[in-house]
Amino acid sequence: MGYDIPEPFVWDDSFKVFYENLDEEHKGLFKGIFDCAKAPGDANALSHLLKVVCDHFKDEEGMMQKANYGEFPVHKQMHDDFVAKLKGLSCPLSADTIHFAKDWLVNHIKGTDHKYKGKL
């Protein structure tokens, strides 16, 4: 079951994981994808998105490892697959690619990240 992509594409309280640093980073991921959608030909926007995604995944994965979070291996694989997809992109980004990124982020936070609430 997929979650609806918000329009405009911005973070809201329904995405809260209740770890302030991760919620702030998630806001940055929304902005990064929004910026790519706004300017699909901007390679700097894509480069910035990749940076904020990698920085966030590193932080989140570190918290998971520290807490011995049982779902860590599966969660990390999802992160690695998304980063690989981003690294394979070039500008201009297609509408399908933008939709994929938006859909992935929404469903990853609500369907996967929400599972670690209260466990990290």
C-alpha positions in Angstrom: 0.0 0.0 0.0 1.4 3.3 -1.0 1.1 6.7 0.7 -0.1 9.8 -1.1 2.6 12.2 -2.3 1.8 15.6 -0.7 1.3 18.5 -3.0 3.0 20.9 -2.6 5.8 18.5 -1.9 6.8 19.5 1.6 7.3 17.7 4.9 4.5 17.9 7.4 3.8 16.5 10.9 2.5 13.2 9.4 6.2 12.4 8.6 7.4 12.8 12.2 9.7 10.1 13.5 10.1 12.0 16.8 13.9 12.3 16.7 14.4 16.0 16.2 17.7 15.6 14.2 16.1 13.0 11.8 12.9 15.1 11.4 15.0 18.1 10.5 17.0 16.0 8.0 13.8 14.6 6.5 12.7 18.2 5.9 15.9 18.8 4.0 15.3 15.7 1.9 11.9 17.0 0.9 13.4 20.4 0.0 16.2 18.7 -2.0 13.7 16.7 -4.1 11.4 19.8 -4.4 14.4 21.8 -5.7 15.2 19.1 -8.3 11.5 19.0 -9.4 11.5 22.8 -9.7 14.7 22.8 -11.8 15.2 19.4 -13.4 18.1 20.6 -15.5 20.1 22.0 -12.5 23.0 19.6 -11.8 23.8 21.5 -8.6 20.4 20.7 -7.2 20.9 17.0 -8.0 24.4 17.1 -6.4 23.0 18.8 -3.3 20.2 16.2 -3.1 22.7 13.4 -3.2 24.8 15.1 -0.4 21.8 15.6 2.0 20.6 12.1 1.3 24.0 10.5 2.0 24.5 12.7 5.1 21.1 11.8 6.5 21.4 8.0 5.8 24.8 8.1 7.6 23.2 9.7 10.7 20.1 7.5 10.7 22.1 4.3 10.2 24.5 5.3 13.0 21.6 5.7 15.4 20.2 2.4 14.3 23.5 0.6 14.9 24.0 2.3 18.3 20.5 1.0 19.3 21.0 -2.5 17.8 17.9 -1.9 15.7 16.9 -5.3 14.4 15.7 -4.1 11.0 19.0 -2.3 10.3 20.3 -4.6 7.5 17.1 -4.4 5.4 16.8 -0.7 6.1 20.4 0.0 5.0 19.9 -2.0 1.8 17.0 0.3 0.9 19.2 3.3 1.5 22.0 1.8 -0.5 19.6 1.1 -3.4 18.2 4.6 -3.4 21.7 6.2 -3.3 22.8 4.0 -6.2 19.8 5.2 -8.2 20.6 8.8 -7.4 24.2 8.4 -8.4 23.1 7.0 -11.8 21.1 10.0 -12.6 22.0 13.0 -14.9 20.2 16.2 -15.7 17.8 17.0 -17.0 15.7 14.7 -14.7 12.6 13.2 -16.2 9.2 13.6 -14.7 9.2 9.9 -14.0 12.4 10.2 -12.1 11.1 13.1 -10.0 7.9 11.1 -9.2 10.0 8.1 -8.3 12.1 10.1 -5.8 9.0 11.8 -4.2 7.2 8.4 -4.0 10.3 6.7 -2.6 10.8 9.3 0.2 7.1 9.4 1.2 6.8 5.7 1.4 10.2 5.1 3.0 9.5 7.5 5.8 5.9 6.5 6.5 6.3 2.8 5.7 9.8 2.0 6.9 11.2 4.8 9.1 8.0 5.0 11.2 8.8 1.4 12.3 11.8 2.7 14.4 9.8 5.2 16.3 10.7 4.8 20.0 13.4 2.2 19.2 16.4 4.4 18.6 
